[in-house]
Amino acid sequence: MASLVELFDSFGQSPWIDNLQRSWLNDGTLANYIRMGVRGLTSNPSIFAHAISSGSDYSEHLDDLKSSKVDDVYWDLVLHDIAGACKVLRPLYEESSYRDGFVSVEVDPRLSHDTSATIEAAKRIKERVKHPNLLIKIPATKEGVEAVREVVAEGISVNVTLIFSLNRYREVMTAYIDGVSMYLEKGGSDIGHLASVASFFVSRTDVKVDALLSKVGADKDLFGKAAVASAKLAYQDFLKVFSSDTWTALAARGAQPQRPLWASTSTKNPAYSDLLYVDSLIGPNTVNTMPEATLRAYIDHGTPRASLLEGVEEAHDHLEQISALGIDLEEVALQLEKEGVAAFEQAHVEILDLLRHKMEDL
């Protein structure tokens, strides 16, 4: 068996869990995961759509809100759970010197292409959830990256989500560093509490690239490797950027680096290892957020080793081989970004419709 505690203590990677439901706050499930070594939590509209539509956990709360607008009902339910999770994880946040113990909640995904609306939405969420271990998720669209810069400058911690390309990842790191600099220039004094992760999505990349490789009749050795190769090169960019003179000067004033977070880590192709995106991406100053099944699979048969620094040159070569076949990885990433935003928008709309029907039945 593998240990989540060992993953952090020996390899410097923080295991987070990609799920939340209200029962976890009441029956001790989340607290138990923390005892097992989970060091943070992520959520998204799809997760809340599943949680709210399943069982009766929210019935009483819904009854209290039956005269409210449906959008207000959604945020009341979601932020109640987020605040509760922040409270459970707060001791870890304090013990880790504000490095872990975070809970992520996403702004309305329908704002993904509206910079100013995203900034205002982030401010409203921060005002309502008065916990320092809150991370506000902002999609890494072009407009979202601009919002990240301004939100960080306001002293708000962020989880930049739906990153699929190396170029966009570099833009995200730059936006964070700019935001930290702006925060300090504005007189921000609580720099040690300002945090960020950059959520680099992996499994969806292999699904898309494998389909394109199949179309061009590529060698089977090229399949199922694009996502891990991209993540390994992203980590190399992280090491370079956060050891630069610009960052070193900010770190000397107490700034925290923006850690890479490996997201979408459940394997979509049953022909591949169920831990492909965990065992292959272990390294210091990173986060891996796993759904429950993947988390438990790692505990059962994970292979703890410092794998993230292995095969970096091979990763370069692999992506070059894919590009040589006429597959534009930046175009693939842009398509995945569009699909990711659309999926979260759809989940958000569906949960609003579900809530509307539930309220009509009250």
Salt bridges, closest charged atoms under 4 A:
ASP63 OD1 - LYS66 NZ 3.65
ASP71 OD2 - ARG110 NH2 3.16
ASP76 OD1 - ARG128 NH2 2.53
ASP81 OD1 - ARG22 NE 2.64
ASP81 OD1 - HIS80 ND1 3.42
GLU94 OE2 - ARG90 NE 2.83
ASP100 OD2 - ARG39 NE 2.73
ASP100 OD1 - ARG259 NH2 3.13
ASP108 OD2 - ARG110 NH2 2.70
ASP108 OD2 - HIS348 NE2 3.53
GLU120 OE2 - LYS123 NZ 3.68
GLU127 OE2 - LYS130 NZ 2.75
GLU143 OE1 - HIS113 ND1 3.02
GLU146 OE1 - ARG149 NH1 3.08
GLU154 OE2 - LYS186 NZ 2.87
GLU171 OE1 - ARG168 NE 2.84
ASP178 OD2 - ARG149 NE 3.09
ASP190 OD1 - HIS193 ND1 2.65
ASP237 OD2 - ARG170 NE 2.96
ASP274 OD2 - HIS301 NE2 3.02
ASP300 OD2 - HIS301 ND1 2.81
GLU310 OE2 - ARG305 NE 3.20
GLU337 OE1 - ARG168 NH1 2.87
GLU339 OE2 - LYS208 NZ 2.60
ASP353 OD1 - ARG356 NH1 2.76
